[in-house]
Amino acid sequence: MLLWLGPTDMAAIFVVALLLFGPEQLPKVARQVGEVMRHMQNTTQSFMLEMDRAAREHDVAPAAIAPSADALSAEMPSGDVPSVDAPSVDAPSTADPSVAHPPPEM
């Protein structure tokens, strides 16, 4: 959730902080709040960079491990590569059962 503070809101926060901490402690408190905010930004940035690195590593790793289609076809002899488009001659057609098994004669 993103919080937008206008000038009136900032003035109200300043007055409340001034009343709570006093004019002597307010600069110290503001400095500590600034340090905490800087630490949170650095932590968030390092987390996001680490997540991006892990995502890139995860995306690259399977491609490096899995062999390509060209490498697989180069390893197989050309006579052993089955054709995907042509149906097998030995296999009966399952599209029309009446062609594969004609009706018995009476």
C-alpha positions, 0 to 999 in steps of 0.5 A: 500500500502506498501512502501519500502525505500532503503538506498538511499531513507532514506538518501535523506529523512534525508538530506531534513529533515535536511535542513528543520528543522535544526540540532537543531530541527531534534531530536525533530521532529524525536521524535514526528514522532516516538510518532505518529507512536507508537500511530498509531500502538497501535490504529491499534492493538486495532482496530484489536483485537476489530474486532477479538473479535466481530467476535468471539462473532458473530460466537458463539452467534447464536450457543448458541441461536439456539437449536440443533437437538437433543434438538428438537427431545427430546422435540417432542413425538416420535409418532409426528415426521414425517418421511422425507424419506417416502411419505405420504399415503394420498398424490397423486404422482405428479411424473406421472400425468397419474397415479394420474388421469387416462384418461376418458373412451369413 
